[in-house]
Amino acid sequence: MKKSIYMLLFAFITTIAVSSCRETTTGEKVEDAVEEVGDEMEDGVDEIKDEVDDMTDDN
């Protein structure tokens, strides 16, 4: 009886320890990727705006 209780307790503690040690979740990776794409789009829009400003300043 004692052995089975110890085994269940060990399994529970191991499960908790392993699940709490994860570095990043898939959701966090997706969130980071979305933010990176958003930043790149913003940079692209700024470049286009600068080009349009340069073209209109010449005329």
Backbone bond lengths (Angstrom), bond angles and torsions (degrees), N, CA, C in turn:
res aa  C-N    CA-C-N  psi(-1)  N-CA   C-N-CA  omega(-1)  CA-C   N-CA-C  phi
1 M - - - 1.457 - - 1.530 110.60 -
2 K 1.351 116.04 -44.73 1.453 119.91 -179.80 1.519 111.56 -63.38
3 K 1.323 116.02 -40.69 1.453 119.63 -178.57 1.519 111.28 -62.45
4 S 1.311 117.70 -40.53 1.466 120.03 -178.56 1.526 110.68 -68.22
5 I 1.311 117.48 -37.00 1.469 120.42 177.47 1.522 109.92 -66.25
6 Y 1.340 116.92 -42.96 1.465 120.25 178.18 1.524 111.09 -63.90
7 M 1.308 117.17 -39.50 1.467 120.41 179.74 1.530 110.83 -65.63
8 L 1.330 117.01 -42.95 1.461 120.17 177.55 1.526 111.48 -64.28
9 L 1.304 117.30 -41.14 1.455 122.04 178.29 1.531 110.22 -64.28
10 F 1.326 116.73 -43.55 1.459 121.07 177.84 1.531 111.07 -61.86
11 A 1.323 116.60 -43.53 1.463 121.00 179.58 1.527 110.55 -63.69
12 F 1.305 117.85 -41.74 1.460 122.38 179.56 1.525 110.83 -63.76
13 I 1.321 116.99 -47.22 1.460 121.22 -178.96 1.529 110.50 -64.71
14 T 1.319 116.65 -40.85 1.462 120.56 178.39 1.522 110.85 -62.94
15 T 1.310 117.13 -42.83 1.460 121.31 179.08 1.517 111.08 -61.98
16 I 1.302 117.69 -44.39 1.465 122.05 178.73 1.527 110.28 -63.75
17 A 1.314 117.60 -43.88 1.463 121.14 -178.08 1.525 111.15 -64.76
18 V 1.309 117.45 -43.05 1.460 120.49 -178.15 1.521 110.88 -68.73
19 S 1.300 118.17 -40.98 1.463 120.30 -178.02 1.521 112.33 -72.36
20 S 1.310 119.24 -25.28 1.458 120.96 -179.43 1.522 112.38 -86.64
21 C 1.308 119.31 -9.89 1.463 122.30 -177.49 1.524 113.43 -93.13
22 R 1.290 117.91 1.51 1.459 119.98 -178.70 1.517 109.71 -66.56
23 E 1.328 115.90 137.58 1.464 120.10 -175.62 1.518 111.77 -78.64
24 T 1.316 117.17 -59.37 1.454 119.94 179.74 1.519 109.61 -133.65
25 T 1.286 115.19 146.07 1.453 119.81 177.87 1.518 109.13 -93.21
26 T 1.296 114.77 167.91 1.465 119.87 178.02 1.524 109.95 -62.57
27 G 1.316 116.50 -38.41 1.467 120.24 178.59 1.513 112.18 -61.03
28 E 1.329 116.58 -39.98 1.461 119.94 178.96 1.525 110.93 -67.48
29 K 1.338 116.47 -37.97 1.461 119.88 178.17 1.524 110.62 -64.72
30 V 1.331 116.56 -41.35 1.464 120.72 179.16 1.522 109.77 -65.38
31 E 1.313 116.25 -42.78 1.472 120.34 179.57 1.525 110.93 -60.81
32 D 1.324 117.10 -43.01 1.464 120.65 178.52 1.525 111.12 -63.59
33 A 1.327 116.48 -40.65 1.472 120.21 -179.99 1.521 110.64 -65.54
34 V 1.320 117.55 -40.75 1.461 121.22 179.35 1.524 110.40 -64.58
35 E 1.317 116.84 -42.32 1.459 120.07 178.12 1.526 111.10 -63.02
36 E 1.331 116.75 -39.64 1.460 120.40 179.46 1.528 110.97 -64.77
37 V 1.326 116.82 -42.92 1.461 120.09 178.20 1.524 110.09 -64.18
38 G 1.314 117.02 -40.61 1.464 120.67 177.78 1.519 111.89 -61.10
39 D 1.325 116.09 -42.02 1.468 119.90 178.43 1.524 111.29 -64.37
40 E 1.343 115.96 -41.29 1.461 119.43 179.54 1.530 111.11 -65.94
41 M 1.323 117.21 -38.26 1.466 120.30 177.80 1.522 110.27 -64.80
42 E 1.310 116.43 -40.99 1.459 121.01 178.95 1.530 110.69 -62.15
43 D 1.334 116.16 -41.90 1.465 120.32 177.48 1.525 110.59 -63.36
44 G 1.327 116.86 -40.47 1.458 120.75 178.88 1.513 112.13 -63.80
45 V 1.316 116.54 -41.06 1.464 120.88 178.71 1.528 110.00 -64.73
46 D 1.323 116.77 -39.60 1.465 120.23 178.31 1.529 110.83 -63.72
47 E 1.331 117.01 -39.95 1.464 120.11 178.71 1.525 111.00 -65.02
48 I 1.328 116.65 -42.60 1.467 120.34 178.63 1.523 110.32 -63.24
49 K 1.323 116.11 -41.89 1.464 120.35 178.75 1.531 110.52 -60.87
50 D 1.327 116.22 -42.92 1.464 120.25 178.86 1.521 111.03 -62.92
51 E 1.329 116.82 -41.91 1.473 120.18 178.70 1.517 111.19 -63.66
52 V 1.327 117.81 -41.94 1.456 121.45 178.99 1.527 109.70 -64.60
53 D 1.313 117.27 -42.23 1.462 120.86 177.77 1.524 110.91 -61.76
54 D 1.328 116.79 -42.07 1.473 120.60 178.64 1.523 110.87 -63.15
55 M 1.320 117.73 -41.19 1.460 121.36 -179.00 1.527 111.85 -68.09
56 T 1.318 116.70 -37.46 1.459 119.42 -178.55 1.530 112.18 -78.90
57 D 1.332 117.67 -24.27 1.466 120.83 178.83 1.527 111.09 -72.22
58 D 1.317 117.39 -30.63 1.472 121.24 -178.60 1.519 111.98 -69.41
59 N 1.305 117.73 -30.45 1.488 121.17 -175.35 1.467 110.86 -85.05
